[in-house]
Amino acid sequence: MTKAEIVTKITEETGIEKSNTQRVVEAFMEIVKNSVKSGEPVYLRGFGSFIKKTRKQKVGRNIKKETPIVIPEHDIPAFKPAKTFVNEMKK
């Protein structure tokens, strides 16, 4: 499902104008991104958590030159689904 499809679905279910719905969806996404980027997790009860994880430094391989390279420690965004969400998916 794309962002446009989400906006359309919300518009159909709520009756809110599509342009307003799109602004709300984009604002929500921006708030989540900025919060996770700053290290503040976002918890959505019954859905899941958006968090920042740190990947440790490791040695990788440059396939073209066949030489080892060091991949520095870096942060990545992660999503952990809520237990209720996982249980619903299992059914």
Kinemage of the C-alpha trace (Angstrom):
@kinemage 1
@onewidth
@group {chain A} dominant
@subgroup {mainchain}
@vectorlist {calphas} color= white
{ca met a 1} P 0.000 0.000 0.000
{ca thr a 2} L 1.367 3.421 -0.935
{ca lys a 3} L 1.012 6.745 0.867
{ca ala a 4} L -1.520 7.861 -1.764
{ca glu a 5} L -3.602 4.736 -1.140
{ca ile a 6} L -3.488 5.357 2.609
{ca val a 7} L -4.658 8.947 2.080
{ca thr a 8} L -7.502 7.751 -0.165
{ca lys a 9} L -8.574 5.088 2.336
{ca ile a 10} L -8.588 7.553 5.250
{ca thr a 11} L -10.527 10.060 3.136
{ca glu a 12} L -13.161 7.440 2.325
{ca glu a 13} L -13.522 6.303 5.934
{ca thr a 14} L -13.569 9.730 7.602
{ca gly a 15} L -15.077 12.027 4.983
{ca ile a 16} L -12.261 14.548 5.483
{ca glu a 17} L -11.047 16.338 2.340
{ca lys a 18} L -8.217 14.556 0.561
{ca ser a 19} L -5.863 17.564 0.741
{ca asn a 20} L -6.337 17.829 4.516
{ca thr a 21} L -5.848 14.099 4.948
{ca gln a 22} L -2.619 14.215 2.951
{ca arg a 23} L -1.272 17.057 5.115
{ca val a 24} L -2.113 15.094 8.277
{ca val a 25} L -0.452 11.899 6.992
{ca glu a 26} L 2.673 13.788 5.908
{ca ala a 27} L 2.829 15.664 9.229
{ca phe a 28} L 2.514 12.363 11.128
{ca met a 29} L 5.341 10.821 9.100
{ca glu a 30} L 7.557 13.881 9.632
{ca ile a 31} L 6.933 13.858 13.399
{ca val a 32} L 7.780 10.144 13.615
{ca lys a 33} L 10.974 10.630 11.544
{ca asn a 34} L 12.164 13.598 13.591
{ca ser a 35} L 11.413 11.884 16.905
{ca val a 36} L 13.239 8.673 15.983
{ca lys a 37} L 16.138 10.635 14.480
{ca ser a 38} L 16.568 12.528 17.765
{ca gly a 39} L 16.537 9.251 19.717
{ca glu a 40} L 13.003 9.549 21.086
{ca pro a 41} L 10.990 6.351 20.451
{ca val a 42} L 7.409 6.611 19.188
{ca tyr a 43} L 4.987 4.182 20.862
{ca leu a 44} L 1.608 3.492 19.230
{ca arg a 45} L -0.322 1.220 21.589
{ca gly a 46} L -1.732 -1.824 19.808
{ca phe a 47} L 0.319 -1.101 16.678
{ca gly a 48} L 4.011 -0.946 17.503
{ca ser a 49} L 7.062 1.178 18.233
{ca phe a 50} L 9.361 3.165 15.981
{ca ile a 51} L 12.852 3.208 17.496
{ca lys a 52} L 16.452 4.044 16.661
{ca lys a 53} L 18.909 1.130 16.728
{ca thr a 54} L 22.671 1.370 16.601
{ca arg a 55} L 24.550 -1.084 14.411
{ca lys a 56} L 28.040 -1.829 15.671
{ca gln a 57} L 31.162 -1.352 13.588
{ca lys a 58} L 31.984 -4.389 11.473
{ca val a 59} L 34.297 -5.535 8.720
{ca gly a 60} L 32.698 -5.913 5.311
{ca arg a 61} L 34.061 -6.764 1.911
{ca asn a 62} L 34.497 -4.718 -1.253
{ca ile a 63} L 33.397 -7.305 -3.806
{ca lys a 64} L 34.967 -5.577 -6.842
{ca lys a 65} L 38.425 -5.183 -5.303
{ca glu a 66} L 38.144 -8.190 -2.961
{ca thr a 67} L 39.465 -6.166 -0.035
{ca pro a 68} L 38.107 -5.827 3.487
{ca ile a 69} L 36.516 -2.521 4.464
{ca val a 70} L 35.445 -1.203 7.850
{ca ile a 71} L 31.772 -0.278 8.103
{ca pro a 72} L 31.515 2.286 10.913
{ca glu a 73} L 28.939 2.193 13.699
{ca his a 74} L 25.715 3.826 12.514
{ca asp a 75} L 22.091 4.361 13.507
{ca ile a 76} L 19.110 2.887 11.660
{ca pro a 77} L 15.356 3.275 12.131
{ca ala a 78} L 13.489 0.181 13.263
{ca phe a 79} L 9.886 -0.868 13.831
{ca lys a 80} L 8.830 -3.354 16.475
{ca pro a 81} L 5.203 -4.499 16.149
{ca ala a 82} L 3.018 -4.741 19.252
{ca lys a 83} L 2.165 -8.196 20.559
{ca thr a 84} L -1.525 -7.688 19.757
{ca phe a 85} L -0.622 -6.795 16.167
{ca val a 86} L 1.594 -9.880 15.854
{ca asn a 87} L -1.140 -12.110 17.281
{ca glu a 88} L -3.668 -10.703 14.783
{ca met a 89} L -1.279 -11.504 11.929
{ca lys a 90} L -0.884 -15.076 13.150
{ca lys a 91} L -4.620 -15.745 12.871
